[in-house]
Amino acid sequence: MTVLYFAWVRERIGLPRETLQSSATTVAELVAELVAREERYALAFADLAALRVALDQELSSFDAPLAGVREVAFFPPMTGG
């Protein structure tokens, strides 16, 4: 699957995107796998309440299943203006 990082999430991880093989069945499990990789991921995902996730370009939740998902995007909440 392709994982995309936006705004300060991208800045902390140092990548705009990466392609991963994962055994995670939910977004939360994917986050746990990423956090276990390196400290930069732990910093980026330290406060999940400050993040949103989209699966195949649809807003989703961290307990959503990953079955069949090709793209996961992490980003801070958007504000209007």
C-alpha positions as CSV (number, residue, x, y, z in Angstrom):
1,M,0.0,0.0,0.0
2,T,1.1,3.6,-0.4
3,V,1.2,5.7,2.7
4,L,1.1,9.5,2.3
5,Y,2.2,12.1,4.9
6,F,1.1,15.7,4.8
7,A,2.1,19.0,6.6
8,W,3.9,18.5,9.9
9,V,3.5,14.8,9.7
10,R,5.7,14.8,6.5
11,E,8.2,17.1,8.2
12,R,8.6,14.9,11.2
13,I,8.9,11.7,9.2
14,G,11.0,13.3,6.4
15,L,9.1,11.6,3.6
16,P,6.0,12.7,1.5
17,R,5.1,9.0,0.8
18,E,6.3,5.5,0.9
19,T,5.2,2.1,-0.2
20,L,4.8,-0.5,2.5
21,Q,4.1,-4.2,3.0
22,S,2.2,-4.5,6.2
23,S,0.4,-7.2,8.2
24,A,-1.8,-4.6,9.9
25,T,-5.5,-5.2,9.7
26,T,-6.5,-1.7,10.9
27,V,-5.2,1.8,10.7
28,A,-4.3,1.7,14.4
29,E,-2.2,-1.5,13.8
30,L,-0.4,0.2,10.9
31,V,0.4,3.2,13.1
32,A,1.8,0.8,15.8
33,E,4.0,-0.8,13.1
34,L,5.3,2.6,11.9
35,V,5.9,3.8,15.5
36,A,8.0,0.7,16.2
37,R,10.2,1.4,13.2
38,E,12.0,4.6,14.2
39,E,11.7,7.5,16.6
40,R,10.7,9.9,13.8
41,Y,7.5,7.9,13.3
42,A,6.9,7.9,17.1
43,L,7.2,11.7,17.1
44,A,4.8,12.0,14.2
45,F,2.2,9.7,15.7
46,A,2.6,10.7,19.3
47,D,-0.9,12.4,19.5
48,L,-3.4,10.6,17.3
49,A,-6.1,13.1,18.4
50,A,-4.1,15.7,16.3
51,L,-4.3,13.6,13.2
52,R,-6.8,12.6,10.6
53,V,-6.6,9.6,8.2
54,A,-8.0,8.9,4.8
55,L,-8.3,5.5,3.2
56,D,-8.3,5.6,-0.6
57,Q,-9.1,9.4,-0.4
58,E,-12.1,9.0,2.0
59,L,-11.9,10.2,5.6
60,S,-11.8,7.3,8.0
61,S,-11.1,6.4,11.6
62,F,-8.1,4.8,13.2
63,D,-10.1,1.6,13.9
64,A,-11.0,1.2,10.2
65,P,-10.0,-2.0,8.5
66,L,-7.3,-2.0,5.8
67,A,-8.5,-4.9,3.8
68,G,-8.4,-3.9,0.1
69,V,-7.0,-0.4,0.8
70,R,-4.4,0.8,-1.6
71,E,-3.7,4.3,-0.1
72,V,-3.5,5.6,3.4
73,A,-3.0,9.3,4.1
74,F,-2.1,11.0,7.4
75,F,-2.6,14.7,7.9
76,P,-3.5,17.3,10.6
77,P,-7.2,18.5,10.7
78,M,-8.1,21.0,8.1
79,T,-9.4,24.4,9.1
80,G,-11.6,26.6,6.9
81,G,-10.7,30.0,5.7
